[in-house]
């Protein structure tokens, strides 16, 4: 991904907004305790400073959320300049409006409030830059764990056996299965970087399920509800396939009767929802699992989307369902 895309924070992200609120208010508290002469003055001082800081902070964040899309399209330097100009305009307007109504301090020199605001904004942008860069090794580690969790020996050897059984009787199908298998391994080894698209992830999932369909036959039934799927929606790679493998491992393989796996993908306003449901029969012993795939997916959603995405689990008497919600970002 380009530097501008990586380093400029998403000001519509709940985690980004919360961090800005926490850090700014922490800075205000530190300033108050340093500037007071007596302890009983801190409440009045905090109230006085907050009346100036809160409007600038909230209006600036709201405006940055509105212009988030053009900011993401700029290179990083131009985006920083745009952010600083916007924050300065807000601080200058608030300063002129409040100067006579709520005097900040008798010792305040002209432009001091605006200068401090710009310095804090620049420091916050630098903090976000370092924070996003720090995620890179964690994302690489998460991708490695995803690779280890997905390429299980039983899947690899069972897939090869399924292909070998078809080489003479159905060579075209065997060739297609080998292509699907090689595609899964190519993505798993990380030759594709950055975010994938929903259409691409569904394509990989369909190729994987085609392999499992040959192995399990009529025992595996798949229902696709993807008519309302946002095809160009951006999604972290390697999300659907390991969850589908878990659904087969726990919901289909242990059962003698056919099992239905349902995959439902749709968009609601600015959110993308993914539901994966597999059967769960009380008469069938539950197979033990370490939950590695689910935890890995949950961690990568956190790394990519912070507090805006989540993975939840819902179980009933005869089903096990994973629900993923992530923000809609279009290619």
DAKANOR-V896615 format. One record per pair of residues at least 12 apart in sequence whose ideal C-beta (glycine too) atoms are under 8 Angstrom apart, sorted by the first residue. I is the first residue (numbers start at 1). J is the second residue. D is the distance in whole Angstrom. If there is no record, write none. Layout:
I,J,D  I,J,D
//
This chain:
1,193,7  1,194,5  1,195,8  2,75,8  3,75,7  3,76,6  4,72,7  4,73,8  4,74,6  4,75,5  4,76,5  4,79,6  5,72,6  6,132,6  6,133,8  7,76,5  7,128,8  7,129,5  7,132,6  7,133,8  8,71,6  8,72,6  8,74,8  8,76,6  8,79,5  8,80,8  9,125,8  9,128,4  9,132,7  10,68,6  10,72,7  11,61,7  11,64,4  11,65,5  11,68,5  11,71,7  12,65,5  12,68,5  12,327,8  13,305,7  13,306,5  13,307,7  13,308,5  13,327,8  14,306,7  14,307,4  14,308,6  15,306,3  15,307,4  15,308,7  16,128,7  16,306,7  17,61,6  17,65,8  18,307,7  19,127,8  19,128,8  19,131,8  20,57,7  20,61,6  20,124,6  21,57,7  23,124,6  23,127,7  24,53,7  24,57,6  24,120,7  24,124,8  27,120,7  28,46,7  28,49,6  28,50,7  28,53,6  29,46,7  31,49,7  32,45,5  32,46,5  32,49,6  48,102,7  48,104,7  48,105,8  49,104,8  51,98,7  51,102,5  52,94,7  52,95,8  52,98,6  52,102,7  52,104,6  52,113,7  55,90,8  55,94,5  56,87,7  56,90,5  56,91,5  56,94,5  56,117,6  59,90,5  59,94,8  60,86,7  60,87,5  60,90,5  60,121,8  63,86,6  63,90,7  64,83,7  64,86,7  67,82,8  67,86,7  71,83,7  80,122,8  80,125,6  83,121,7  83,125,7  84,118,6  84,121,6  84,122,7  87,117,6  87,118,7  87,121,5  88,114,6  88,117,7  88,118,6  91,113,6  91,114,5  91,117,4  91,118,8  92,114,6  95,113,5  95,114,6  135,303,5  138,303,6  139,300,7  139,303,5  139,304,8  142,296,6  142,299,5  142,300,5  142,303,6  143,190,6  143,238,7  143,300,8  145,292,7  145,296,5  146,188,7  146,238,5  146,242,6  146,293,8  146,296,5  146,297,8  146,300,7  147,188,5  147,189,7  147,190,8  147,238,8  148,292,8  149,242,6  149,292,4  149,293,5  149,296,6  150,184,8  150,188,6  150,238,7  150,241,6  150,242,5  150,245,7  150,293,7  151,185,7  151,188,6  152,245,8  155,245,7  158,215,5  159,177,7  159,181,5  159,211,5  159,215,7  161,215,8  162,177,7  162,211,7  162,214,5  162,215,5  163,177,5  163,178,6  163,181,7  166,214,7  173,214,7  176,210,7  177,210,7  177,211,5  177,214,6  179,207,8  180,207,3  180,208,7  180,210,6  180,211,6  181,211,6  183,204,7  183,207,6  184,204,6  184,207,7  184,208,6  184,241,7  187,204,6  187,237,6  187,238,7  188,238,7  192,237,6  195,234,4  195,235,6  195,236,6  195,237,7  195,304,7  195,329,8  196,234,7  196,235,6  196,236,7  196,237,4  197,231,7  197,232,6  197,233,7  197,234,6  197,235,7  197,331,6  198,229,6  198,230,6  198,231,6  198,232,7  198,233,4  198,234,8  198,235,5  198,265,7  198,272,7  199,229,8  199,231,4  199,232,7  200,237,8  201,235,6  201,237,7  201,239,6  201,240,5  201,241,8  202,226,6  202,229,7  202,240,7  202,265,7  204,240,7  204,241,6  205,240,4  205,241,5  205,244,6  205,263,7  208,241,5  208,244,6  208,245,7  209,222,6  209,244,7  209,261,8  212,248,6  216,248,7  216,252,6  216,253,7  218,258,6  219,252,6  219,255,7  219,256,8  219,257,8  219,258,5  219,259,6  220,248,7  220,252,5  220,258,7  220,259,7  220,261,7  221,258,5  221,259,7  221,260,5  221,261,7  222,260,7  222,261,5  222,262,8  222,263,7  223,260,6  223,261,7  223,262,5  223,263,7  224,263,6  225,262,7  225,263,7  225,264,4  225,265,7  225,266,8  226,263,7  226,264,8  226,265,5  228,265,8  228,266,4  228,267,7  229,265,4  229,266,7  229,267,8  230,265,8  230,267,5  230,272,6  230,328,6  230,330,7  232,330,5  232,331,4  233,267,7  233,272,5  233,328,6  233,329,7  233,330,6  233,331,8  234,329,4  234,330,7  234,331,6  235,272,7  235,326,7  236,300,5  236,301,7  236,304,5  238,300,8  239,274,8  239,297,6  239,300,7  239,324,7  240,263,8  240,274,7  240,276,8  242,293,4  242,296,7  242,297,7  243,276,5  243,293,6  243,294,7  243,297,6  243,322,6  244,261,7  244,263,7  244,276,7  245,293,7  246,289,7  246,293,5  246,294,7  247,261,5  247,276,6  247,277,8  247,278,4  247,320,8  247,322,8  248,261,7  248,278,7  249,287,7  249,289,7  250,278,7  250,280,8  250,286,7  250,287,5  250,289,6  250,320,7  251,278,3  251,279,5  251,280,6  251,320,6  252,278,7  252,279,7  253,287,8  254,284,5  254,285,7  254,287,6  255,279,7  255,281,6  255,284,5  259,278,7  259,279,5  260,278,8  260,279,6  261,276,7  261,277,7  261,278,5  262,275,7  262,276,7  262,277,4  262,278,8  263,275,7  263,276,6  264,277,8  267,328,6  269,328,8  270,327,6  270,328,5  271,325,6  271,326,7  271,327,6  271,328,6  272,325,7  272,326,5  272,327,7  272,328,5  273,323,7  273,324,7  273,325,6  274,322,8  274,323,7  274,324,4  274,325,8  274,326,8  275,321,6  275,322,7  275,323,5  275,324,8  276,321,7  276,322,5  277,319,5  277,320,7  277,321,4  277,322,8  278,319,7  278,320,6  278,321,8  279,318,6  279,319,6  279,320,8  280,315,7  280,316,8  280,317,8  280,318,6  280,319,6  280,320,4  281,318,6  282,317,7  282,318,8  294,311,7  294,313,8  294,322,7  297,311,6  297,324,8  298,310,8  298,311,5  301,324,7  301,326,6  305,326,6  305,327,6  308,326,7  308,327,5  309,324,7  309,325,6  309,326,4  309,327,7  310,324,8  310,325,6  311,323,7  311,324,5  312,325,8
//
